Amino acid sequence: MTAIPAAPELHTERLLLKPLAPEDAEQIQQTFPRWEIVRYLVASVPWPYPPDAARHYVNNVALPAAAEGRGWFWTLRRREAPAQLIGVICLLDEPDNNRGFWLAPEQQHQGLMSEACRAVNDFWFTVLDRKVLRVAKAQANDASRNLSNRSGMRLIRREKKQYVSGELDSEVWEITRDEWLQVKQADGV
Ligand SMILES: CC(C)(COP(=O)(O)OP(=O)(O)OC[C@H]1O[C@@H](n2cnc3c(N)ncnc32)[C@H](O)[C@@H]1OP(=O)(O)O)[C@@H](O)C(=O)NCCC(=O)NCCS
């Protein structure tokens, strides 16, 4: 049986995507627990965020999933400031929930997460060789919906789901491998 590839270090025009490591917990704990980041995340994110929650997530949730080949996790850093963690993006081997991300608010509205998504989508389709990528998001999460829309994804289903904010209208979006390859060719990436 072929081994499942681990998350490699990825580079984009402005970002370094560094595979998640235990020492990242401290910066995640400092950067992540803000209402504007967590309000549209799944209800399994504890809120208020306990003081050891990032360490628990990194060591007991993310890294075990990565070791078992069912999750790929990267910290986001600007290339010119690689010591500073500004967000996280992950790919997951879960039904209708293959990608998650967050970015520090002061880094938003510059296209950085779209850039990170292009890199991890490419890993999903060309290295992991998956046929479809599906994501779930709250209907009220305009920033995330806009990102999906701009990147060639399609809305395929609506449902209710539990978020940190409570029960909300939720959407499942998808892009197939063929659609991704067309987007990639059109973008010249
Ligand atoms: C979802 C989230 C990552 C989106 O961040 P973002 O910075 O808006 O995402 P993008 O990288 O797609 O950037 C788009 C914005 O950058 C602008 N932009 C500037 N240069 C750009 C470029 N080269 N390419 C694309 N967009 C660009 C766009 O116009 C848009 O601005 P606007 O929001 O003012 O309209 C962010 O809102 C977040 O972390 N939210 C909290 C966590 C969360 O909800 N995660 C998703 C759960 S489903």
The ligand as a Tripos MOL2 file, in Angstrom:
@<TRIPOS>MOLECULE
LIG
   48    50     1     0     0
SMALL
NO_CHARGES

@<TRIPOS>ATOM
      1 C1        -12.7440   33.4730    5.8620 C.3       1 LIG1
      2 C2        -11.4850   34.3410    5.9070 C.3       1 LIG1
      3 C3        -10.2360   33.4830    5.9820 C.3       1 LIG1
      4 C4        -11.4370   35.1600    4.6090 C.3       1 LIG1
      5 O1        -10.3480   36.0690    4.6810 O.3       1 LIG1
      6 P1        -10.1530   37.1310    3.5050 P.3       1 LIG1
      7 O2         -8.9210   37.8510    3.7560 O.co2     1 LIG1
      8 O3        -11.4340   37.8760    3.3130 O.co2     1 LIG1
      9 O4        -10.0180   36.1440    2.2670 O.3       1 LIG1
     10 P2         -9.3890   36.3390    0.8580 P.3       1 LIG1
     11 O5         -7.9820   35.9110    0.8870 O.co2     1 LIG1
     12 O6        -10.2710   35.6200   -0.1080 O.co2     1 LIG1
     13 O7         -9.4250   37.9040    0.5840 O.3       1 LIG1
     14 C5        -10.5560   38.4970    0.0000 C.3       1 LIG1
     15 C6        -10.5130   39.9790    0.2130 C.3       1 LIG1
     16 O8         -9.2450   40.4680   -0.1970 O.3       1 LIG1
     17 C7         -9.4140   41.3710   -1.2860 C.3       1 LIG1
     18 N1         -8.2610   41.1460   -2.1630 N.ar      1 LIG1
     19 C8         -7.2160   42.0100   -2.2810 C.ar      1 LIG1
     20 N2         -6.3100   41.4650   -3.0860 N.ar      1 LIG1
     21 C9         -6.7920   40.2780   -3.5040 C.ar      1 LIG1
     22 C10        -6.2860   39.2560   -4.3480 C.ar      1 LIG1
     23 N3         -5.0920   39.3530   -4.9290 N.pl3     1 LIG1
     24 N4         -7.0120   38.1240   -4.5190 N.ar      1 LIG1
     25 C11        -8.2140   37.9900   -3.9330 C.ar      1 LIG1
     26 N5         -8.7450   38.9380   -3.1060 N.ar      1 LIG1
     27 C12        -8.0360   40.0700   -2.9080 C.ar      1 LIG1
     28 C13       -10.7580   41.0320   -1.8520 C.3       1 LIG1
     29 O9        -11.3220   42.1200   -2.5420 O.3       1 LIG1
     30 C14       -11.5150   40.7510   -0.5780 C.3       1 LIG1
     31 O10       -11.7180   41.9570    0.1210 O.3       1 LIG1
     32 P3        -13.0880   42.3200    0.8670 P.3       1 LIG1
     33 O11       -13.2950   41.2830    1.9220 O.co2     1 LIG1
     34 O12       -12.8270   43.6650    1.4210 O.co2     1 LIG1
     35 O13       -14.1310   42.2490   -0.2050 O.co2     1 LIG1
     36 C15       -11.5230   35.3030    7.1130 C.3       1 LIG1
     37 O14       -12.6670   36.1110    7.0310 O.3       1 LIG1
     38 C16       -11.5120   34.5910    8.4550 C.2       1 LIG1
     39 O15       -10.4760   34.1600    8.9550 O.2       1 LIG1
     40 N6        -12.7040   34.4570    9.0700 N.am      1 LIG1
     41 C17       -12.8240   33.8370   10.3810 C.3       1 LIG1
     42 C18       -12.6650   32.3220   10.3100 C.3       1 LIG1
     43 C19       -13.6700   31.7040    9.3730 C.2       1 LIG1
     44 O16       -14.8160   32.0890    9.3100 O.2       1 LIG1
     45 N7        -13.1990   30.6870    8.6200 N.am      1 LIG1
     46 C20       -13.9890   30.0210    7.6060 C.3       1 LIG1
     47 C21       -14.9140   29.0350    8.1570 C.3       1 LIG1
     48 S1        -15.8890   28.3200    6.8340 S.3       1 LIG1
@<TRIPOS>BOND
     1     1     2 1
     2     2     3 1
     3     2     4 1
     4     2    36 1
     5     4     5 1
     6     5     6 1
     7     6     7 2
     8     6     8 1
     9     6     9 1
    10     9    10 1
    11    10    11 2
    12    10    12 1
    13    10    13 1
    14    13    14 1
    15    14    15 1
    16    15    16 1
    17    15    30 1
    18    16    17 1
    19    17    18 1
    20    17    28 1
    21    18    19 ar
    22    18    27 ar
    23    19    20 ar
    24    20    21 ar
    25    21    22 ar
    26    21    27 ar
    27    22    23 1
    28    22    24 ar
    29    24    25 ar
    30    25    26 ar
    31    26    27 ar
    32    28    29 1
    33    28    30 1
    34    30    31 1
    35    31    32 1
    36    32    33 2
    37    32    34 1
    38    32    35 1
    39    36    37 1
    40    36    38 1
    41    38    39 2
    42    38    40 1
    43    40    41 1
    44    41    42 1
    45    42    43 1
    46    43    44 2
    47    43    45 1
    48    45    46 1
    49    46    47 1
    50    47    48 1
@<TRIPOS>SUBSTRUCTURE
     1 LIG1         1 GROUP 0 **** ****
